[in-house]
């Protein structure tokens, strides 16, 4: 039975609206074997760096900081930047910041980033098998200080009660998944994969 979108919270609307593209992205990451070797894991960290660099500015979006007071400390860009340094990876020259002036579109992008922290619990275990930990090379996969579940539930509660425009939020979330997918599939995106 199909749920009526008008009765759903924003977080459930976003989950429903992005289910297919989310599953497709997860399959793509696993299909490329990004956790099958240290070199391929480096490609994963580069992908993460690009995405978190692009959304870095959204964590200081004035309207969102009012809604989610701990927004700034949720930002993982500094951690993935350190992971790049841990792994000896050069920082990409290209800049592609997300220009989401309205809060509703911006929250869609951040929904994807914050939600990915739940899946990172599984990815942390895969990274550890390759020798990368929450203190070296896989810092950005670590849980928020309060724990993955409580952090995610607090984020969902904040966005569900903030009155964001669902259509704009869905647009932002879909764009975020597509951005990650673009980086995943970009030719020459992997600096460490032999041609």
C-alpha positions as CSV (number, residue, x, y, z in Angstrom):
1,X,0.0,0.0,0.0
2,X,1.4,3.4,-1.0
3,X,1.7,6.0,1.8
4,X,0.2,9.3,1.2
5,X,3.0,11.9,1.0
6,X,0.9,14.6,2.7
7,X,0.8,12.5,5.9
8,X,4.5,11.8,6.0
9,X,7.1,13.6,8.0
10,X,9.8,15.4,5.9
11,X,12.4,12.7,6.7
12,X,10.1,9.9,5.5
13,X,9.2,11.9,2.4
14,X,12.9,12.3,1.7
15,X,13.5,8.6,2.3
16,X,10.7,7.5,0.0
17,X,11.6,10.0,-2.7
18,X,15.3,9.0,-2.8
19,X,15.0,5.2,-2.1
20,X,15.8,4.1,-5.7
21,X,18.7,6.5,-6.3
22,X,20.1,5.7,-2.9
23,X,20.1,2.0,-3.6
24,X,21.6,2.5,-7.0
25,X,24.5,4.5,-5.4
26,X,25.1,1.9,-2.8
27,X,25.3,-0.8,-5.4
28,X,27.7,1.3,-7.5
29,X,30.0,1.8,-4.5
30,X,30.1,-1.9,-3.8
31,X,30.4,-2.9,-7.5
32,X,33.5,-0.8,-7.8
33,X,35.0,-2.7,-4.8
34,X,36.0,0.5,-3.0
35,X,36.6,-1.5,0.2
36,X,38.4,-4.4,-1.5
37,X,41.9,-2.9,-1.2
38,X,43.8,0.0,0.3
39,X,44.3,1.6,-3.1
40,X,40.5,1.4,-3.9
41,X,39.7,2.7,-0.5
42,X,41.8,5.8,-1.3
43,X,39.4,6.4,-4.3
44,X,36.5,6.2,-1.8
45,X,38.1,8.8,0.4
46,X,38.7,11.1,-2.6
47,X,35.0,10.8,-3.6
48,X,34.0,11.7,0.0
49,X,36.4,14.6,0.0
50,X,34.8,16.0,-3.1
51,X,31.3,15.7,-1.8
52,X,32.0,17.1,1.6
53,X,34.0,20.0,0.1
54,X,31.0,20.8,-2.1
55,X,28.5,20.9,0.9
56,X,30.9,22.4,3.4
57,X,29.3,25.9,3.2
58,X,25.8,24.5,4.0
59,X,26.9,23.7,7.5
60,X,27.0,27.4,8.2
61,X,23.7,28.3,6.4
62,X,22.2,30.9,8.6
63,X,18.6,29.5,8.5
64,X,19.8,26.0,9.1
65,X,21.9,26.9,12.1
66,X,18.8,28.3,13.7
67,X,17.0,25.0,13.2
68,X,19.8,22.7,14.0
69,X,22.0,24.3,16.7
70,X,24.8,21.7,16.5
71,X,25.0,21.8,12.8
72,X,28.6,23.1,12.6
73,X,30.0,20.2,14.7
74,X,28.2,17.7,12.4
75,X,30.3,18.8,9.5
76,X,32.8,16.1,8.4
77,X,34.8,18.1,5.9
78,X,37.8,18.7,8.3
79,X,37.9,15.0,9.1
80,X,37.9,13.8,5.5
81,X,40.5,16.5,4.7
82,X,42.7,14.9,7.4
83,X,42.0,11.4,6.0
84,X,43.3,12.7,2.6
85,X,46.5,13.9,4.4
86,X,46.8,10.5,6.3
87,X,46.6,8.7,3.0
88,X,49.1,11.1,1.2
89,X,46.5,12.1,-1.4
90,X,46.7,15.3,-3.3
91,X,43.7,17.7,-2.9
92,X,41.7,18.1,-6.1
93,X,42.0,21.6,-7.6
94,X,38.4,21.8,-8.8
95,X,35.8,23.6,-6.7
96,X,32.1,22.9,-7.0
97,X,30.3,24.4,-4.0
98,X,26.6,23.8,-3.6
99,X,24.7,27.0,-4.1
100,X,21.5,26.3,-2.2
101,X,20.3,29.7,-1.1
102,X,17.0,28.5,0.2
103,X,17.0,26.4,3.4
104,X,14.7,23.7,2.1
105,X,16.9,22.8,-0.8
106,X,20.0,23.0,1.5
107,X,18.4,20.6,4.0
108,X,17.8,18.1,1.3
109,X,21.6,18.0,0.6
110,X,22.4,17.7,4.3
111,X,19.8,14.9,4.8
112,X,22.0,12.8,2.5
113,X,25.2,13.7,4.3
114,X,23.8,13.1,7.7
115,X,22.0,9.9,6.7
116,X,25.2,8.5,5.3
117,X,26.6,8.4,8.9
118,X,24.3,5.5,9.6
119,X,25.7,3.4,6.7
120,X,29.2,4.4,7.8
121,X,28.9,2.0,10.8
122,X,29.2,-0.8,8.3
123,X,31.8,0.9,6.2
124,X,34.0,1.5,9.3
125,X,34.3,-2.2,9.8
126,X,35.3,-2.7,6.1
127,X,37.9,0.1,6.4
128,X,39.3,-1.4,9.6
129,X,40.0,-4.7,7.7
130,X,42.2,-2.5,5.4
131,X,44.1,-1.0,8.3
132,X,42.2,2.3,8.5
133,X,40.6,3.5,11.7
134,X,38.8,6.4,13.3
135,X,42.2,7.9,14.1
136,X,43.9,7.3,10.8
137,X,42.5,7.3,7.3
138,X,38.9,6.7,8.3
139,X,38.2,9.6,10.6
140,X,35.2,10.8,8.6
141,X,33.5,7.5,9.1
142,X,33.5,7.8,12.9
143,X,30.2,8.3,14.7
144,X,29.2,11.7,16.1
145,X,30.1,12.1,19.8
146,X,26.5,11.2,20.9
147,X,26.3,8.1,18.8
148,X,24.9,7.4,15.3
149,X,21.3,6.6,16.3
150,X,20.8,9.6,18.7
151,X,22.5,12.0,16.3
152,X,20.4,10.9,13.4
153,X,17.2,10.9,15.4
154,X,17.9,14.5,16.6
155,X,18.5,15.6,13.0
156,X,15.3,14.0,11.8
157,X,13.3,15.5,14.6
158,X,14.7,19.0,13.9
159,X,13.9,18.9,10.2
160,X,10.5,17.2,10.6
161,X,9.3,20.1,12.7
162,X,10.9,23.1,10.9
163,X,8.4,23.7,8.2
164,X,10.8,23.1,5.2
165,X,9.2,22.9,1.7
166,X,9.1,19.2,1.0
167,X,9.4,19.5,-2.8
168,X,12.5,21.7,-2.6
169,X,14.0,19.4,0.0
170,X,13.5,16.4,-2.2
171,X,15.1,18.3,-5.1
172,X,18.2,19.0,-2.9
173,X,18.4,15.4,-1.7
174,X,18.2,13.9,-5.2
175,X,20.8,16.4,-6.4
176,X,23.1,15.3,-3.6
177,X,22.8,11.6,-4.5
178,X,23.4,12.5,-8.1
179,X,26.5,14.5,-7.2
180,X,28.0,11.6,-5.4
181,X,27.1,9.3,-8.2
182,X,28.8,11.6,-10.7
183,X,32.0,11.6,-8.7
184,X,31.8,7.8,-8.4
185,X,31.5,7.3,-12.1
186,X,33.6,10.2,-13.4
187,X,36.4,9.1,-15.7
188,X,39.8,9.7,-14.3
189,X,38.3,10.4,-10.9
190,X,40.5,7.8,-9.3
191,X,44.0,8.9,-9.0
192,X,45.2,5.6,-7.7
193,X,43.5,3.1,-10.0
194,X,45.8,1.8,-12.7
195,X,44.6,2.5,-16.2
